[in-house]
Amino acid sequence: MITGIIGTIIFGAIIGVLARLVLPGRQNISTLVTVILGILGALVGYWVWGAPKDDGSIDWLRWITSIVVAAVFVVVYERVTGRKGSHHA
């Protein structure tokens, strides 16, 4: 069980960082919020595409869905909290 929790945190961190990378500009959110939103995005992505397959292959649709959902969560979080990143070019 502890391995699953640690794996989820690591996966959430990766999804959260990737979600922030696909968004334009700079997001003014903490690392903890990034991980939490990444975990939520991953959970929704897995829920949308069903349980993970154990065939050893990478399920790209699940990854892409998780990243897109996490990116949406980042945008919603910024709008709800009023945090905006700087958009310097």
JOURBEL-V524333 format. One record per residue. N is the residue number from 1. RES is the residue in one letter. SS is DSSP state (h for helix, s for strand, l for the rest). PHI is phi in degrees with one decimal (none if undefined). Layout:
n:N res:RES ss:SS phi:PHI
n:N res:RES ss:SS phi:PHI
This chain:
n:1 res:M ss:l phi:none
n:2 res:I ss:h phi:-64.3
n:3 res:T ss:h phi:-64.6
n:4 res:G ss:h phi:-65.0
n:5 res:I ss:h phi:-66.6
n:6 res:I ss:h phi:-63.8
n:7 res:G ss:h phi:-61.4
n:8 res:T ss:h phi:-64.7
n:9 res:I ss:h phi:-64.4
n:10 res:I ss:h phi:-64.0
n:11 res:F ss:h phi:-61.0
n:12 res:G ss:h phi:-62.8
n:13 res:A ss:h phi:-63.7
n:14 res:I ss:h phi:-63.4
n:15 res:I ss:h phi:-62.2
n:16 res:G ss:h phi:-62.0
n:17 res:V ss:h phi:-65.0
n:18 res:L ss:h phi:-63.0
n:19 res:A ss:h phi:-62.4
n:20 res:R ss:h phi:-67.8
n:21 res:L ss:h phi:-68.7
n:22 res:V ss:h phi:-81.1
n:23 res:L ss:l phi:-87.2
n:24 res:P ss:l phi:-72.5
n:25 res:G ss:l phi:77.1
n:26 res:R ss:l phi:-107.1
n:27 res:Q ss:l phi:-96.5
n:28 res:N ss:l phi:-97.6
n:29 res:I ss:l phi:-130.4
n:30 res:S ss:l phi:-76.5
n:31 res:T ss:h phi:-62.9
n:32 res:L ss:h phi:-60.6
n:33 res:V ss:h phi:-64.6
n:34 res:T ss:h phi:-58.1
n:35 res:V ss:h phi:-65.2
n:36 res:I ss:h phi:-62.1
n:37 res:L ss:h phi:-66.6
n:38 res:G ss:h phi:-64.3
n:39 res:I ss:h phi:-62.3
n:40 res:L ss:h phi:-61.7
n:41 res:G ss:h phi:-62.1
n:42 res:A ss:h phi:-64.6
n:43 res:L ss:h phi:-62.9
n:44 res:V ss:h phi:-67.1
n:45 res:G ss:h phi:-59.1
n:46 res:Y ss:h phi:-68.3
n:47 res:W ss:h phi:-65.4
n:48 res:V ss:h phi:-62.2
n:49 res:W ss:h phi:-97.7
n:50 res:G ss:l phi:89.7
n:51 res:A ss:l phi:-64.3
n:52 res:P ss:l phi:-63.0
n:53 res:K ss:l phi:-90.1
n:54 res:D ss:l phi:-105.4
n:55 res:D ss:l phi:-94.3
n:56 res:G ss:l phi:85.2
n:57 res:S ss:l phi:-94.6
n:58 res:I ss:l phi:-88.2
n:59 res:D ss:l phi:-93.0
n:60 res:W ss:h phi:-63.1
n:61 res:L ss:h phi:-61.9
n:62 res:R ss:h phi:-66.3
n:63 res:W ss:h phi:-63.3
n:64 res:I ss:h phi:-62.3
n:65 res:T ss:h phi:-60.6
n:66 res:S ss:h phi:-61.5
n:67 res:I ss:h phi:-66.0
n:68 res:V ss:h phi:-63.3
n:69 res:V ss:h phi:-63.2
n:70 res:A ss:h phi:-63.1
n:71 res:A ss:h phi:-62.8
n:72 res:V ss:h phi:-62.3
n:73 res:F ss:h phi:-61.4
n:74 res:V ss:h phi:-62.8
n:75 res:V ss:h phi:-62.6
n:76 res:V ss:h phi:-62.4
n:77 res:Y ss:h phi:-59.1
n:78 res:E ss:h phi:-63.3
n:79 res:R ss:h phi:-70.3
n:80 res:V ss:h phi:-69.0
n:81 res:T ss:h phi:-86.8
n:82 res:G ss:l phi:78.5
n:83 res:R ss:l phi:-86.1
n:84 res:K ss:l phi:-129.0
n:85 res:G ss:l phi:-80.4
n:86 res:S ss:l phi:-80.6
n:87 res:H ss:l phi:-113.0
n:88 res:H ss:l phi:-75.8
n:89 res:A ss:l phi:-96.0
